[in-house]
Amino acid sequence: MTETAKKATTPKKPRATVAKSTAPKAAATKTKTARSKVTMMPSHEEIAALAHRFWTERGQEHGHHEEDWHRAEQQLFGKAS
C-alpha cells in the first residue's frame, strides 16, 4: 500500500483592502493620499514667470537662469506640498 503525504501549505496572506473613492480620477491623481487635500502641481508657465521675476529682481544679470529656475521650482513645489 502506498501512502501519499499531503503537501504543507503556507497560510494565505490577507488581501489588502482598497478604499473605494467617489472622487473623479483627475482629482485622485493629484492627491498623495485619500485624506490629504488636493494639491495642484505648478505649471511650466508658472515656474517660468517666477524665474523671470527672480531674474528681473537681480537686475537682469545673465548667466544665472538655471539658479533662477531651480529656485522658482523649489518655491512653487514647496507651496504645493
Secondary structure, 3 states (H helix, E strand, C coil): CCCCCCCCCCCCCCCCCCCCCCCCHHHHHCCCCCCCCCCCCCCHHHHHHHHHHHHHHCCCCCCCHHHHHHHHHHHHHHHHC
